[in-house]
Every structure is written in structure tokens, then in C-alpha cells.
């Protein structure tokens, strides 16, 4: 598939594939960043809860 993409000489098709790759990359990076931020908040909440728990 990649070799066929490199051999393709029609400019419009290559530009369209490039735009699709850029859009998908932005969505993936945005989703991972959002998920990472949510997990950081969750772990900080858990750490705060554990610090506030009285010990015997």
C-alpha cells in the first residue's frame, strides 16, 4: 500500500491522503492528551485521598 502510494503520480490523490493522515493524527494526539490529563487528575485525587486518610 505504501509503495503504491509513493508510485501514485496524481497530485490530488496524494494531497487527499496527506490531509486524511494529518486529520487522523490530530484527533489521535488530542484524544491521548485529553485522556492523559484526565488520568493525571484522577491519580492526584487518589493521592490526596490517601494522604488525608488517618493512620492507626
DRENDONU-258149 format. One record per atom (N, C-alpha, C, O): x, y, z. Coordinates in steps of 0.05 Angstrom, whole numbers, padded with zeros to 5 digits, always signed. Example, Ala and Ser with C-alpha at 12.3 -4.5 7.8 and 13.67 -1.06 7.14 Angstrom:
<pts>
+00264-00114+00156
+00246-00090+00156
+00264-00066+00156
+00285-00066+00169
+00257-00045+00142
+00273-00021+00143
+00258+00001+00157
+00268+00023+00161
</pts>
This chain:
<pts>
+00017-00024+00000
+00000+00000+00000
+00018+00025+00000
+00012+00044-00015
+00039+00025+00017
+00056+00048+00018
+00072+00052-00008
+00075+00075-00017
+00081+00030-00020
+00095+00032-00045
+00077+00042-00067
+00085+00058-00084
+00053+00033-00067
+00033+00042-00087
+00028+00072-00083
+00025+00087-00102
+00027+00081-00058
+00024+00110-00052
+00047+00126-00063
+00043+00147-00075
+00071+00116-00059
+00095+00130-00069
+00095+00131-00100
+00105+00151-00111
+00085+00110-00113
+00086+00109-00142
+00063+00126-00154
+00064+00132-00178
+00043+00132-00139
+00020+00147-00149
+00028+00175-00157
+00039+00190-00140
+00023+00182-00181
+00032+00208-00191
+00009+00229-00193
+00013+00251-00202
-00015+00221-00185
-00037+00240-00186
-00035+00257-00161
-00038+00247-00138
-00031+00283-00164
-00027+00301-00142
-00050+00304-00123
-00047+00305-00099
-00074+00304-00135
-00098+00307-00118
-00101+00284-00098
-00108+00289-00075
-00096+00260-00108
-00099+00237-00090
-00079+00238-00068
-00085+00232-00045
-00054+00245-00074
-00033+00246-00054
-00040+00268-00033
-00036+00264-00009
-00050+00291-00042
-00057+00312-00024
-00080+00303-00006
-00080+00309+00018
-00100+00289-00017
-00122+00280-00001
-00113+00260+00020
-00122+00262+00043
-00096+00241+00013
-00085+00223+00032
-00070+00237+00054
-00072+00230+00077
-00054+00257+00046
-00039+00273+00066
-00058+00287+00085
-00053+00288+00109
-00079+00299+00075
-00098+00313+00092
-00112+00293+00111
-00117+00300+00135
-00119+00270+00102
-00131+00250+00119
-00112+00242+00141
-00120+00239+00164
-00087+00237+00134
-00067+00230+00154
-00063+00252+00175
-00061+00246+00199
-00063+00277+00167
-00060+00299+00185
-00084+00300+00204
-00080+00303+00228
-00107+00298+00193
-00132+00299+00210
-00132+00276+00230
-00138+00281+00254
-00127+00253+00221
-00126+00230+00239
-00105+00233+00261
-00110+00226+00284
-00082+00243+00253
-00061+00248+00273
-00069+00268+00294
-00064+00264+00318
-00082+00289+00286
-00091+00310+00305
-00112+00298+00324
-00112+00304+00348
-00130+00282+00313
-00151+00270+00330
-00138+00251+00350
-00146+00251+00374
-00120+00235+00341
-00107+00215+00359
-00091+00230+00381
-00093+00223+00404
-00075+00249+00373
-00058+00264+00393
-00076+00279+00413
-00071+00279+00437
-00097+00291+00403
-00116+00305+00420
-00129+00286+00440
-00132+00293+00464
-00138+00263+00430
-00150+00243+00448
-00131+00233+00469
-00139+00230+00492
-00107+00227+00462
-00087+00217+00481
-00081+00238+00501
-00078+00232+00525
-00078+00263+00492
-00072+00285+00511
-00095+00289+00531
-00090+00292+00555
-00119+00289+00521
-00143+00292+00538
-00144+00269+00559
-00149+00273+00582
-00140+00245+00549
-00141+00221+00567
-00119+00223+00588
-00123+00217+00611
-00095+00231+00580
-00073+00234+00598
-00078+00255+00620
-00072+00250+00643
-00090+00277+00612
-00097+00298+00632
-00118+00288+00651
-00115+00293+00675
-00138+00274+00641
-00158+00263+00659
-00147+00243+00679
-00154+00242+00702
-00128+00226+00669
-00116+00206+00687
-00099+00220+00708
-00098+00211+00731
-00085+00241+00700
-00068+00256+00720
-00085+00267+00742
-00078+00265+00765
-00108+00279+00735
-00126+00290+00755
-00136+00267+00773
-00138+00271+00797
-00144+00245+00761
-00154+00222+00777
-00133+00212+00797
-00139+00207+00820
-00108+00209+00788
-00087+00199+00805
-00081+00220+00828
-00075+00212+00850
-00082+00245+00821
-00078+00266+00842
-00100+00265+00863
-00095+00268+00886
-00125+00260+00854
-00147+00257+00873
-00143+00233+00891
-00148+00235+00915
-00134+00211+00880
-00129+00187+00896
-00106+00192+00916
-00108+00184+00939
-00085+00205+00906
-00062+00211+00924
-00071+00229+00947
-00062+00225+00970
-00087+00249+00941
-00097+00267+00962
-00114+00252+00982
-00112+00256+01006
-00131+00234+00972
-00148+00218+00990
-00131+00201+01008
-00137+00199+01032
-00111+00188+00997
-00094+00171+01013
-00078+00187+01034
-00073+00177+01056
-00070+00211+01027
-00055+00228+01046
-00073+00237+01069
-00064+00241+01091
-00099+00242+01063
-00117+00252+01083
-00128+00229+01101
-00141+00235+01121
-00123+00204+01093
-00134+00182+01109
-00118+00179+01135
-00093+00178+01134
-00132+00179+01158
-00117+00176+01183
-00104+00148+01186
-00116+00128+01177
-00081+00147+01198
-00067+00122+01202
-00070+00114+01231
-00074+00131+01248
-00069+00088+01236
-00072+00078+01263
-00045+00073+01276
-00045+00064+01299
</pts>
